[in-house]
Amino acid sequence: MKTHAFSRRDFLRTASIGAGALALGDTLSAFAPKADKKLGIALVGLGMYSTDQLGPALQHTQNCYLAGIVTGHPAKAEVWKKRYNIPDKNVYNYETYDQIKNNPDIDIIYVVLPVSMHKEYTIRAAQAGKHVICEKPMALNAKDCEDMIAACKKANRLLSIGYRLHFEPHNMEIMRLGQKQIYGKVTSIDTGNGFTYRGDPNAWRLKKAMAGGGGLMDMGIYSIQGTRYTLGKEPIAVKATQEKTRPDFFKEVDETVFWELEFPGGFTATGKSSYNHDWSYLHVQAERGKFGLEPAFGYGELDGYTSAGPMNIPNIIQQAAQMDDFANCVRQNKQSRVPGEEGLKDMKVVDAIYRSLASGKKEAII
Protein backbone atom coordinates (compact mmCIF):
# COMPACT_ATOMS: atom_id res chain seq x y z
CA MET A 1 0.00 0.00 0.00
CA LYS A 2 1.13 3.52 -0.66
CA THR A 3 1.28 6.10 2.07
CA HIS A 4 -1.45 8.67 1.49
CA ALA A 5 -0.82 12.33 2.20
CA PHE A 6 -2.97 13.32 5.14
CA SER A 7 -5.89 15.63 4.56
CA ARG A 8 -8.86 16.69 6.65
CA ARG A 9 -11.12 14.72 4.31
CA ASP A 10 -9.00 11.57 4.71
CA PHE A 11 -9.08 11.86 8.48
CA LEU A 12 -12.82 12.43 8.68
CA ARG A 13 -13.36 9.36 6.52
CA THR A 14 -10.90 7.02 8.26
CA ALA A 15 -11.66 8.27 11.75
CA SER A 16 -15.16 6.83 11.45
CA ILE A 17 -13.58 3.35 11.55
CA GLY A 18 -13.63 2.27 15.15
CA ALA A 19 -14.62 5.68 16.45
CA GLY A 20 -17.70 4.23 18.08
CA ALA A 21 -15.45 2.20 20.34
CA LEU A 22 -13.68 5.23 21.72
CA ALA A 23 -14.88 7.23 24.70
CA LEU A 24 -14.06 10.89 24.18
CA GLY A 25 -14.65 11.91 27.77
CA ASP A 26 -16.59 14.68 29.41
CA THR A 27 -16.62 18.29 28.39
CA LEU A 28 -14.12 20.39 30.28
CA SER A 29 -14.27 24.00 31.28
CA ALA A 30 -10.92 24.94 29.74
CA PHE A 31 -10.58 28.07 27.64
CA ALA A 32 -11.49 27.41 24.01
CA PRO A 33 -9.87 29.44 21.20
CA LYS A 34 -11.97 30.53 18.29
CA ALA A 35 -12.83 27.72 15.91
CA ASP A 36 -11.15 29.40 12.95
CA LYS A 37 -7.81 29.87 14.74
CA LYS A 38 -5.01 27.44 14.07
CA LEU A 39 -3.50 26.60 17.44
CA GLY A 40 0.22 27.02 17.98
CA ILE A 41 2.27 24.04 19.17
CA ALA A 42 5.72 24.31 20.74
CA LEU A 43 7.90 21.21 20.68
CA VAL A 44 10.03 20.72 23.80
CA GLY A 45 13.05 18.66 22.81
CA LEU A 46 14.32 18.43 19.25
CA GLY A 47 15.57 14.86 19.15
CA MET A 48 14.92 12.25 16.50
CA TYR A 49 11.16 11.99 17.00
CA SER A 50 10.60 15.74 16.77
CA THR A 51 13.00 16.06 13.85
CA ASP A 52 11.87 13.09 11.78
CA GLN A 53 8.19 12.85 12.68
CA LEU A 54 6.54 15.72 14.55
CA GLY A 55 8.12 18.65 12.72
CA PRO A 56 7.28 17.26 9.27
CA ALA A 57 3.80 16.15 10.40
CA LEU A 58 2.99 19.69 11.52
CA GLN A 59 3.32 20.75 7.91
CA HIS A 60 0.23 18.65 7.14
CA THR A 61 -2.03 19.61 10.04
CA GLN A 62 -5.27 21.54 9.61
CA ASN A 63 -6.05 22.65 13.18
CA CYS A 64 -2.57 23.47 14.49
CA TYR A 65 0.89 24.53 13.38
CA LEU A 66 4.49 24.58 14.60
CA ALA A 67 4.67 27.86 16.48
CA GLY A 68 7.72 27.43 18.70
CA ILE A 69 10.54 25.24 19.98
CA VAL A 70 12.38 24.61 23.23
CA THR A 71 15.93 23.29 22.98
CA GLY A 72 19.20 23.41 24.85
CA HIS A 73 21.20 23.44 21.61
CA PRO A 74 21.58 26.85 19.89
CA ALA A 75 22.75 25.18 16.67
CA LYS A 76 19.56 23.10 16.51
CA ALA A 77 17.50 26.20 17.16
CA GLU A 78 19.05 27.93 14.15
CA VAL A 79 18.33 24.98 11.89
CA TRP A 80 14.69 24.78 12.99
CA LYS A 81 14.18 28.55 12.74
CA LYS A 82 15.28 28.51 9.12
CA ARG A 83 13.55 25.27 8.16
CA TYR A 84 10.17 26.19 9.63
CA ASN A 85 10.30 29.99 9.67
CA ILE A 86 10.03 30.20 13.47
CA PRO A 87 10.47 33.74 14.85
CA ASP A 88 13.10 34.42 17.51
CA LYS A 89 10.45 35.31 20.08
CA ASN A 90 9.08 31.75 19.89
CA VAL A 91 12.42 30.05 20.53
CA TYR A 92 13.19 29.04 24.13
CA ASN A 93 15.81 27.10 26.03
CA TYR A 94 15.41 25.24 29.31
CA GLU A 95 16.32 28.30 31.37
CA THR A 96 13.69 30.50 29.65
CA TYR A 97 11.04 27.76 29.37
CA ASP A 98 8.66 29.20 31.95
CA GLN A 99 8.50 32.49 30.05
CA ILE A 100 6.40 30.69 27.46
CA LYS A 101 3.41 31.62 29.64
CA ASN A 102 3.64 35.13 28.19
CA ASN A 103 3.50 33.99 24.57
CA PRO A 104 -0.02 34.07 23.05
CA ASP A 105 1.27 32.33 19.89
CA ILE A 106 1.65 29.07 21.80
CA ASP A 107 -1.49 27.22 22.90
CA ILE A 108 -0.11 23.68 23.27
CA ILE A 109 3.21 22.36 24.51
CA TYR A 110 4.33 18.95 23.26
CA VAL A 111 6.86 17.37 25.65
CA VAL A 112 9.29 15.21 23.66
CA LEU A 113 12.05 14.67 26.22
CA PRO A 114 13.64 11.69 27.99
CA VAL A 115 11.04 9.97 30.17
CA SER A 116 12.57 11.21 33.43
CA MET A 117 11.81 14.80 32.33
CA HIS A 118 8.16 14.25 31.34
CA LYS A 119 6.71 14.97 34.76
CA GLU A 120 8.56 18.22 35.39
CA TYR A 121 8.01 19.75 31.96
CA THR A 122 4.37 18.69 31.76
CA ILE A 123 3.63 20.27 35.13
CA ARG A 124 5.52 23.44 34.25
CA ALA A 125 3.66 23.66 30.93
CA ALA A 126 0.31 23.45 32.71
CA GLN A 127 1.42 26.04 35.26
CA ALA A 128 2.31 28.30 32.32
CA GLY A 129 -1.31 28.06 31.20
CA LYS A 130 -0.68 25.80 28.22
CA HIS A 131 -2.44 22.61 27.21
CA VAL A 132 -0.08 19.64 27.05
CA ILE A 133 0.72 16.62 24.93
CA CYS A 134 3.27 14.37 26.64
CA GLU A 135 5.05 11.70 24.67
CA LYS A 136 4.83 8.07 25.76
CA PRO A 137 5.64 6.40 28.06
CA MET A 138 3.96 9.03 30.18
CA ALA A 139 6.37 8.94 33.12
CA LEU A 140 8.77 6.79 35.10
CA ASN A 141 5.95 5.24 37.14
CA ALA A 142 2.25 5.46 37.89
CA LYS A 143 2.69 7.83 40.83
CA ASP A 144 4.36 10.41 38.60
CA CYS A 145 1.46 10.05 36.13
CA GLU A 146 -1.00 10.82 38.92
CA ASP A 147 0.96 13.95 39.84
CA MET A 148 0.92 15.13 36.21
CA ILE A 149 -2.82 14.58 35.89
CA ALA A 150 -3.48 16.43 39.14
CA ALA A 151 -1.32 19.39 38.10
CA CYS A 152 -3.11 19.77 34.76
CA LYS A 153 -6.50 19.57 36.43
CA LYS A 154 -5.47 22.16 38.98
CA ALA A 155 -4.36 24.48 36.16
CA ASN A 156 -7.54 23.68 34.19
CA ARG A 157 -5.47 22.55 31.21
CA LEU A 158 -6.03 19.55 28.95
CA LEU A 159 -3.46 16.75 29.01
CA SER A 160 -3.06 14.18 26.26
CA ILE A 161 -0.51 11.39 25.79
CA GLY A 162 1.20 10.83 22.43
CA TYR A 163 -0.67 7.65 21.54
CA ARG A 164 -0.74 8.25 17.78
CA LEU A 165 -2.18 4.80 17.04
CA HIS A 166 -5.55 5.74 18.52
CA PHE A 167 -5.87 7.94 15.42
CA GLU A 168 -4.39 5.42 12.96
CA PRO A 169 -7.15 3.69 10.94
CA HIS A 170 -5.76 0.13 11.01
CA ASN A 171 -5.50 0.17 14.80
CA MET A 172 -8.89 1.88 15.03
CA GLU A 173 -10.36 -0.99 13.02
CA ILE A 174 -8.78 -3.46 15.45
CA MET A 175 -10.55 -1.60 18.28
CA ARG A 176 -13.86 -1.87 16.46
CA LEU A 177 -13.49 -5.55 15.58
CA GLY A 178 -12.47 -6.53 19.10
CA GLN A 179 -14.66 -4.29 21.24
CA LYS A 180 -17.76 -4.75 19.09
CA GLN A 181 -17.06 -8.51 18.86
CA ILE A 182 -17.56 -8.50 15.08
CA TYR A 183 -16.11 -12.03 14.91
CA GLY A 184 -17.53 -13.02 18.26
CA LYS A 185 -15.81 -13.08 21.62
CA VAL A 186 -12.02 -12.74 21.51
CA THR A 187 -10.41 -16.03 22.53
CA SER A 188 -6.70 -15.16 22.25
CA ILE A 189 -4.37 -12.21 21.73
CA ASP A 190 -0.65 -12.34 21.07
CA THR A 191 1.33 -9.19 20.40
CA GLY A 192 4.96 -8.13 20.24
CA ASN A 193 6.92 -4.97 19.57
CA GLY A 194 10.63 -4.35 19.44
CA PHE A 195 13.72 -3.64 17.42
CA THR A 196 17.38 -4.59 17.51
CA TYR A 197 19.09 -1.72 19.31
CA ARG A 198 22.51 -1.01 17.82
CA GLY A 199 22.83 2.65 18.74
CA ASP A 200 24.98 4.56 21.18
CA PRO A 201 25.60 2.44 24.31
CA ASN A 202 25.65 5.68 26.32
CA ALA A 203 22.28 6.94 25.01
CA TRP A 204 19.67 8.05 27.53
CA ARG A 205 17.39 5.17 26.53
CA LEU A 206 19.86 2.75 28.11
CA LYS A 207 20.08 4.69 31.39
CA LYS A 208 17.54 3.50 33.94
CA ALA A 209 17.39 6.87 35.72
CA MET A 210 16.44 8.64 32.49
CA ALA A 211 14.37 6.01 30.67
CA GLY A 212 12.85 4.10 33.59
CA GLY A 213 13.54 0.85 31.78
CA GLY A 214 14.47 -0.55 28.39
CA GLY A 215 12.47 -2.28 25.68
CA LEU A 216 9.43 -2.61 27.93
CA MET A 217 9.08 1.14 28.52
CA ASP A 218 9.91 2.14 24.95
CA MET A 219 8.35 -0.60 22.82
CA GLY A 220 6.28 -2.73 25.17
CA ILE A 221 3.87 0.12 25.80
CA TYR A 222 2.50 -0.50 22.29
CA SER A 223 1.92 -4.20 22.95
CA ILE A 224 0.17 -3.38 26.23
CA GLN A 225 -1.94 -0.74 24.51
CA GLY A 226 -2.80 -3.07 21.64
CA THR A 227 -4.14 -5.71 24.01
CA ARG A 228 -6.10 -3.20 26.06
CA TYR A 229 -7.75 -1.44 23.14
CA THR A 230 -8.55 -4.68 21.33
CA LEU A 231 -10.60 -5.84 24.31
CA GLY A 232 -11.68 -2.47 25.64
CA LYS A 233 -11.00 -3.87 29.10
CA GLU A 234 -8.38 -3.41 31.81
CA PRO A 235 -6.09 -6.23 32.99
CA ILE A 236 -6.04 -7.15 36.66
CA ALA A 237 -2.77 -9.12 37.00
CA VAL A 238 0.41 -10.02 35.13
CA LYS A 239 3.16 -12.63 35.20
CA ALA A 240 6.42 -11.69 33.46
CA THR A 241 9.81 -13.17 32.58
CA GLN A 242 12.80 -11.76 30.76
CA GLU A 243 15.94 -12.65 28.85
CA LYS A 244 19.13 -10.67 28.35
CA THR A 245 21.41 -12.00 25.63
CA ARG A 246 23.54 -8.82 25.50
CA PRO A 247 24.10 -8.03 29.20
CA ASP A 248 27.21 -5.96 28.54
CA PHE A 249 25.18 -3.63 26.33
CA PHE A 250 21.95 -3.53 28.36
CA LYS A 251 23.60 -3.07 31.74
CA GLU A 252 20.90 -0.96 33.39
CA VAL A 253 17.70 -1.71 31.48
CA ASP A 254 15.67 -4.67 30.29
CA GLU A 255 16.32 -6.18 26.88
CA THR A 256 13.49 -8.63 26.15
CA VAL A 257 10.43 -9.13 28.36
CA PHE A 258 7.58 -11.65 28.02
CA TRP A 259 4.29 -11.41 29.89
CA GLU A 260 0.83 -12.84 30.37
CA LEU A 261 -1.90 -10.30 31.09
CA GLU A 262 -4.88 -11.58 33.05
CA PHE A 263 -8.28 -9.93 32.55
CA PRO A 264 -11.53 -10.24 34.49
CA GLY A 265 -13.20 -13.56 33.79
CA GLY A 266 -9.92 -15.44 33.42
CA PHE A 267 -8.95 -14.35 29.88
CA THR A 268 -5.17 -14.21 29.41
CA ALA A 269 -3.28 -12.43 26.63
CA THR A 270 0.40 -12.87 25.79
CA GLY A 271 2.76 -10.04 24.91
CA LYS A 272 6.42 -9.20 24.58
CA SER A 273 8.84 -6.34 24.06
CA SER A 274 12.47 -6.17 23.03
CA TYR A 275 15.55 -4.16 22.22
CA ASN A 276 17.01 -7.26 20.59
CA HIS A 277 14.26 -8.56 18.25
CA ASP A 278 12.46 -6.95 15.33
CA TRP A 279 8.79 -7.45 16.19
CA SER A 280 5.66 -5.50 15.25
CA TYR A 281 2.50 -7.56 15.28
CA LEU A 282 -0.90 -7.96 16.87
CA HIS A 283 -2.71 -11.26 16.26
CA VAL A 284 -6.25 -11.82 17.50
CA GLN A 285 -8.35 -14.98 17.39
CA ALA A 286 -12.09 -14.81 18.01
CA GLU A 287 -14.93 -17.31 18.08
CA ARG A 288 -15.84 -16.86 14.42
CA GLY A 289 -12.62 -15.65 12.83
CA LYS A 290 -9.32 -13.88 13.20
CA PHE A 291 -7.89 -10.42 12.60
CA GLY A 292 -4.68 -8.57 13.23
CA LEU A 293 -1.89 -6.29 12.11
CA GLU A 294 1.64 -6.95 10.89
CA PRO A 295 3.40 -4.57 10.90
CA ALA A 296 1.25 -3.12 13.65
CA PHE A 297 2.85 -0.22 15.46
CA GLY A 298 5.33 1.66 13.26
CA TYR A 299 5.31 5.19 11.85
CA GLY A 300 5.11 4.06 8.23
CA GLU A 301 2.85 1.71 6.33
CA LEU A 302 0.86 -0.73 8.45
CA ASP A 303 -0.99 -3.76 7.15
CA GLY A 304 -4.07 -5.47 8.52
CA TYR A 305 -6.03 -8.63 7.86
CA THR A 306 -9.28 -10.32 8.83
CA SER A 307 -10.83 -13.67 8.06
CA ALA A 308 -12.56 -11.90 5.18
CA GLY A 309 -9.23 -10.82 3.67
CA PRO A 310 -6.90 -7.79 3.72
CA MET A 311 -8.16 -4.63 5.42
CA ASN A 312 -7.12 -2.44 2.46
CA ILE A 313 -7.20 0.70 4.58
CA PRO A 314 -5.19 3.77 3.49
CA ASN A 315 -2.23 4.78 5.60
CA ILE A 316 -2.13 8.31 6.97
CA ILE A 317 0.31 10.66 8.69
CA GLN A 318 -0.43 9.44 12.20
CA GLN A 319 1.09 12.31 14.13
CA ALA A 320 -0.79 14.88 12.06
CA ALA A 321 -4.08 13.17 12.86
CA GLN A 322 -3.14 12.93 16.55
CA MET A 323 -2.18 16.60 16.91
CA ASP A 324 -5.13 17.85 14.87
CA ASP A 325 -7.50 15.91 17.10
CA PHE A 326 -6.02 17.39 20.26
CA ALA A 327 -6.21 20.91 18.84
CA ASN A 328 -9.87 20.26 18.10
CA CYS A 329 -10.37 19.05 21.67
CA VAL A 330 -8.88 22.30 22.97
CA ARG A 331 -11.20 24.29 20.71
CA GLN A 332 -14.27 22.36 21.84
CA ASN A 333 -13.42 22.11 25.56
CA LYS A 334 -13.52 18.32 25.52
CA GLN A 335 -11.24 15.62 26.82
CA SER A 336 -8.89 13.85 24.42
CA ARG A 337 -9.57 10.21 23.68
CA VAL A 338 -6.04 9.59 25.01
CA PRO A 339 -5.92 11.69 28.21
CA GLY A 340 -3.42 11.42 31.02
CA GLU A 341 -5.55 8.69 32.55
CA GLU A 342 -4.79 6.51 29.53
CA GLY A 343 -1.06 6.86 30.14
CA LEU A 344 -1.60 6.12 33.83
CA LYS A 345 -3.36 2.83 33.01
CA ASP A 346 -0.40 1.67 30.95
CA MET A 347 2.11 2.64 33.62
CA LYS A 348 0.18 0.66 36.22
CA VAL A 349 0.67 -2.39 33.97
CA VAL A 350 4.37 -1.59 33.43
CA ASP A 351 4.92 -1.14 37.18
CA ALA A 352 3.30 -4.52 37.81
CA ILE A 353 5.46 -6.18 35.13
CA TYR A 354 8.61 -4.88 36.78
CA ARG A 355 7.32 -6.09 40.17
CA SER A 356 6.71 -9.52 38.63
CA LEU A 357 10.21 -9.63 37.15
CA ALA A 358 11.60 -8.85 40.59
CA SER A 359 9.42 -11.30 42.53
CA GLY A 360 9.14 -14.10 39.99
CA LYS A 361 5.43 -14.22 40.76
CA LYS A 362 2.14 -13.02 39.33
CA GLU A 363 1.48 -9.47 40.48
CA ALA A 364 -1.78 -7.58 40.79
CA ILE A 365 -2.18 -4.45 38.68
CA ILE A 366 -3.10 -1.72 41.15
C-alpha positions in Angstrom: 0.0 0.0 0.0 1.1 3.5 -0.7 1.3 6.1 2.1 -1.5 8.7 1.5 -0.8 12.3 2.2 -3.0 13.3 5.1 -5.9 15.6 4.6 -8.9 16.7 6.7 -11.1 14.7 4.3 -9.0 11.6 4.7 -9.1 11.9 8.5 -12.8 12.4 8.7 -13.4 9.4 6.5 -10.9 7.0 8.3 -11.7 8.3 11.8 -15.2 6.8 11.5 -13.6 3.4 11.5 -13.6 2.3 15.1 -14.6 5.7 16.4 -17.7 4.2 18.1 -15.5 2.2 20.3 -13.7 5.2 21.7 -14.9 7.2 24.7 -14.1 10.9 24.2 -14.6 11.9 27.8 -16.6 14.7 29.4 -16.6 18.3 28.4 -14.1 20.4 30.3 -14.3 24.0 31.3 -10.9 24.9 29.7 -10.6 28.1 27.6 -11.5 27.4 24.0 -9.9 29.4 21.2 -12.0 30.5 18.3 -12.8 27.7 15.9 -11.1 29.4 12.9 -7.8 29.9 14.7 -5.0 27.4 14.1 -3.5 26.6 17.4 0.2 27.0 18.0 2.3 24.0 19.2 5.7 24.3 20.7 7.9 21.2 20.7 10.0 20.7 23.8 13.0 18.7 22.8 14.3 18.4 19.2 15.6 14.9 19.2 14.9 12.3 16.5 11.2 12.0 17.0 10.6 15.7 16.8 13.0 16.1 13.9 11.9 13.1 11.8 8.2 12.9 12.7 6.5 15.7 14.5 8.1 18.6 12.7 7.3 17.3 9.3 3.8 16.1 10.4 3.0 19.7 11.5 3.3 20.8 7.9 0.2 18.6 7.1 -2.0 19.6 10.0 -5.3 21.5 9.6 -6.0 22.6 13.2 -2.6 23.5 14.5 0.9 24.5 13.4 4.5 24.6 14.6 4.7 27.9 16.5 7.7 27.4 18.7 10.5 25.2 20.0 12.4 24.6 23.2 15.9 23.3 23.0 19.2 23.4 24.9 21.2 23.4 21.6 21.6 26.8 19.9 22.7 25.2 16.7 19.6 23.1 16.5 17.5 26.2 17.2 19.0 27.9 14.2 18.3 25.0 11.9 14.7 24.8 13.0 14.2 28.5 12.7 15.3 28.5 9.1 13.5 25.3 8.2 10.2 26.2 9.6 10.3 30.0 9.7 10.0 30.2 13.5 10.5 33.7 14.8 13.1 34.4 17.5 10.5 35.3 20.1 9.1 31.7 19.9 12.4 30.0 20.5 13.2 29.0 24.1 15.8 27.1 26.0 15.4 25.2 29.3 16.3 28.3 31.4 13.7 30.5 29.7 11.0 27.8 29.4 8.7 29.2 31.9 8.5 32.5 30.0 6.4 30.7 27.5 3.4 31.6 29.6 3.6 35.1 28.2 3.5 34.0 24.6 0.0 34.1 23.0 1.3 32.3 19.9 1.6 29.1 21.8 -1.5 27.2 22.9 -0.1 23.7 23.3 3.2 22.4 24.5 4.3 18.9 23.3 6.9 17.4 25.6 9.3 15.2 23.7 12.0 14.7 26.2 13.6 11.7 28.0 11.0 10.0 30.2 12.6 11.2 33.4 11.8 14.8 32.3 8.2 14.3 31.3 6.7 15.0 34.8 8.6 18.2 35.4 8.0 19.7 32.0 4.4 18.7 31.8 3.6 20.3 35.1 5.5 23.4 34.3 3.7 23.7 30.9 0.3 23.4 32.7 1.4 26.0 35.3 2.3 28.3 32.3 -1.3 28.1 31.2 -0.7 25.8 28.2 -2.4 22.6 27.2 -0.1 19.6 27.1 0.7 16.6 24.9 3.3 14.4 26.6 5.1 11.7 24.7 4.8 8.1 25.8 5.6 6.4 28.1 4.0 9.0 30.2 6.4 8.9 33.1 8.8 6.8 35.1 6.0 5.2 37.1 2.3 5.5 37.9 2.7 7.8 40.8 4.4 10.4 38.6 1.5 10.0 36.1 -1.0 10.8 38.9 1.0 13.9 39.8 0.9 15.1 36.2 -2.8 14.6 35.9 -3.5 16.4 39.1 -1.3 19.4 38.1 -3.1 19.8 34.8 -6.5 19.6 36.4 -5.5 22.2 39.0 -4.4 24.5 36.2 -7.5 23.7 34.2 -5.5 22.5 31.2 -6.0 19.5 28.9 -3.5 16.7 29.0 -3.1 14.2 26.3 -0.5 11.4 25.8 1.2 10.8 22.4 -0.7 7.7 21.5 -0.7 8.3 17.8 -2.2 4.8 17.0 -5.6 5.7 18.5 -5.9 7.9 15.4 -4.4 5.4 13.0 -7.1 3.7 10.9 -5.8 0.1 11.0 -5.5 0.2 14.8 -8.9 1.9 15.0 -10.4 -1.0 13.0 -8.8 -3.5 15.5 -10.6 -1.6 18.3 -13.9 -1.9 16.5 -13.5 -5.5 15.6 -12.5 -6.5 19.1 -14.7 -4.3 21.2 -17.8 -4.8 19.1 -17.1 -8.5 18.9 -17.6 -8.5 15.1 -16.1 -12.0 14.9 -17.5 -13.0 18.3 -15.8 -13.1 21.6 -12.0 -12.7 21.5 -10.4 -16.0 22.5 -6.7 -15.2 22.3 -4.4 -12.2 21.7 -0.7 -12.3 21.1 1.3 -9.2 20.4 5.0 -8.1 20.2 6.9 -5.0 19.6 10.6 -4.4 19.4 13.7 -3.6 17.4 17.4 -4.6 17.5 19.1 -1.7 19.3 22.5 -1.0 17.8 22.8 2.7 18.7 25.0 4.6 21.2 25.6 2.4 24.3 25.7 5.7 26.3 22.3 6.9 25.0 19.7 8.0 27.5 17.4 5.2 26.5 19.9 2.8 28.1 20.1 4.7 31.4 17.5 3.5 33.9 17.4 6.9 35.7 16.4 8.6 32.5 14.4 6.0 30.7 12.8 4.1 33.6 13.5 0.8 31.8 14.5 -0.6 28.4 12.5 -2.3 25.7 9.4 -2.6 27.9 9.1 1.1 28.5 9.9 2.1 25.0 8.4 -0.6 22.8 6.3 -2.7 25.2 3.9 0.1 25.8 2.5 -0.5 22.3 1.9 -4.2 23.0 0.2 -3.4 26.2 -1.9 -0.7 24.5 -2.8 -3.1 21.6 -4.1 -5.7 24.0 -6.1 -3.2 26.1 -7.7 -1.4 23.1 -8.6 -4.7 21.3 -10.6 -5.8 24.3 -11.7 -2.5 25.6 -11.0 -3.9 29.1 -8.4 -3.4 31.8 -6.1 -6.2 33.0 -6.0 -7.2 36.7 -2.8 -9.1 37.0 0.4 -10.0 35.1 3.2 -12.6 35.2 6.4 -11.7 33.5 9.8 -13.2 32.6 12.8 -11.8 30.8 15.9 -12.7 28.8 19.1 -10.7 28.3 21.4 -12.0 25.6 23.5 -8.8 25.5 24.1 -8.0 29.2 27.2 -6.0 28.5 25.2 -3.6 26.3 22.0 -3.5 28.4 23.6 -3.1 31.7 20.9 -1.0 33.4 17.7 -1.7 31.5 15.7 -4.7 30.3 16.3 -6.2 26.9 13.5 -8.6 26.2 10.4 -9.1 28.4 7.6 -11.6 28.0 4.3 -11.4 29.9 0.8 -12.8 30.4 -1.9 -10.3 31.1 -4.9 -11.6 33.0 -8.3 -9.9 32.5 -11.5 -10.2 34.5 -13.2 -13.6 33.8 -9.9 -15.4 33.4 -9.0 -14.4 29.9 -5.2 -14.2 29.4 -3.3 -12.4 26.6 0.4 -12.9 25.8 2.8 -10.0 24.9 6.4 -9.2 24.6 8.8 -6.3 24.1 12.5 -6.2 23.0 15.5 -4.2 22.2 17.0 -7.3 20.6 14.3 -8.6 18.3 12.5 -7.0 15.3 8.8 -7.5 16.2 5.7 -5.5 15.2 2.5 -7.6 15.3 -0.9 -8.0 16.9 -2.7 -11.3 16.3 -6.3 -11.8 17.5 -8.3 -15.0 17.4 -12.1 -14.8 18.0 -14.9 -17.3 18.1 -15.8 -16.9 14.4 -12.6 -15.7 12.8 -9.3 -13.9 13.2 -7.9 -10.4 12.6 -4.7 -8.6 13.2 -1.9 -6.3 12.1 1.6 -7.0 10.9 3.4 -4.6 10.9 1.2 -3.1 13.6 2.9 -0.2 15.5 5.3 1.7 13.3 5.3 5.2 11.9 5.1 4.1 8.2 2.9 1.7 6.3 0.9 -0.7 8.5 -1.0 -3.8 7.2 -4.1 -5.5 8.5 -6.0 -8.6 7.9 -9.3 -10.3 8.8 -10.8 -13.7 8.1 -12.6 -11.9 5.2 -9.2 -10.8 3.7 -6.9 -7.8 3.7 -8.2 -4.6 5.4 -7.1 -2.4 2.5 -7.2 0.7 4.6 -5.2 3.8 3.5 -2.2 4.8 5.6 -2.1 8.3 7.0 0.3 10.7 8.7 -0.4 9.4 12.2 1.1 12.3 14.1 -0.8 14.9 12.1 -4.1 13.2 12.9 -3.1 12.9 16.5 -2.2 16.6 16.9 -5.1 17.9 14.9 -7.5 15.9 17.1 -6.0 17.4 20.3 -6.2 20.9 18.8 -9.9 20.3 18.1 -10.4 19.0 21.7 -8.9 22.3 23.0 -11.2 24.3 20.7 -14.3 22.4 21.8 -13.4 22.1 25.6 -13.5 18.3 25.5 -11.2 15.6 26.8 -8.9 13.8 24.4 -9.6 10.2 23.7 -6.0 9.6 25.0 -5.9 11.7 28.2 -3.4 11.4 31.0 -5.6 8.7 32.6 -4.8 6.5 29.5 -1.1 6.9 30.1 -1.6 6.1 33.8 -3.4 2.8 33.0 -0.4 1.7 31.0 2.1 2.6 33.6 0.2 0.7 36.2 0.7 -2.4 34.0 4.4 -1.6 33.4 4.9 -1.1 37.2 3.3 -4.5 37.8 5.5 -6.2 35.1 8.6 -4.9 36.8 7.3 -6.1 40.2 6.7 -9.5 38.6 10.2 -9.6 37.1 11.6 -8.8 40.6 9.4 -11.3 42.5 9.1 -14.1 40.0 5.4 -14.2 40.8 2.1 -13.0 39.3 1.5 -9.5 40.5 -1.8 -7.6 40.8 -2.2 -4.4 38.7 -3.1 -1.7 41.1 
